[in-house]
């Protein structure tokens, strides 16, 4: 069965370190998204991509970057982790023919100490 | 820009009680509207959606009607169960111009007691 997987599920890192969160989907979806979930804020969009080599900034993109070298993967990199980036991160994907139908990963809980 | 405002929680109900979670939105054009549910420790799952005015989305006993005149999409269920305990998110997608981003409300935690 097709799926979207995130890794790791949990990560603790130190302030200033570079961290990469993985997102891999086997739906062959063109659209991929990264959100962060924080209490009192709901989910906020970090970056998104509508296809290979396409990346776009969302509303809270400062301190994050993404790259899209193939259809399946959209890794999220925190260039220099900060305590304000402690959060739960969700990856999602949707198809070009069914853009309203999102599939979400199970999330990565990141703690920056 | 687009925004979603939903009822602040938490909401605590007894089993078989009636549930309403209010959601209103601000958007240009004709957005699609969604309710997502997040069970503890899991990702988000689509609960229901509506893509045009007066559409009613329904699933698992939950319903919501797209009301353009009041820019609302309130979630209702006639009789909640303990298994409905979760966080509920209202969201919109304003797909004009091939924009497929979701804008979420802040979420409402629902706890149903036996």
HADDOCK unambig.tbl for C-alpha pairs under 7 A between the chains (distance, minus, plus):
assign (segid A and resid 40 and name CA) (segid B and resid 106 and name CA) 5.80 0.50 0.50
assign (segid A and resid 41 and name CA) (segid B and resid 106 and name CA) 4.93 0.50 0.50
assign (segid A and resid 42 and name CA) (segid B and resid 104 and name CA) 6.34 0.50 0.50
assign (segid A and resid 42 and name CA) (segid B and resid 105 and name CA) 5.81 0.50 0.50
assign (segid A and resid 42 and name CA) (segid B and resid 106 and name CA) 3.69 0.50 0.50
assign (segid A and resid 42 and name CA) (segid B and resid 107 and name CA) 5.55 0.50 0.50
assign (segid A and resid 43 and name CA) (segid B and resid 104 and name CA) 5.90 0.50 0.50
assign (segid A and resid 99 and name CA) (segid B and resid 100 and name CA) 6.16 0.50 0.50
assign (segid A and resid 104 and name CA) (segid B and resid 43 and name CA) 5.98 0.50 0.50
assign (segid A and resid 104 and name CA) (segid B and resid 44 and name CA) 5.93 0.50 0.50
assign (segid A and resid 105 and name CA) (segid B and resid 43 and name CA) 5.83 0.50 0.50
assign (segid A and resid 106 and name CA) (segid B and resid 42 and name CA) 5.36 0.50 0.50
assign (segid A and resid 106 and name CA) (segid B and resid 43 and name CA) 4.32 0.50 0.50
assign (segid A and resid 107 and name CA) (segid B and resid 43 and name CA) 6.09 0.50 0.50
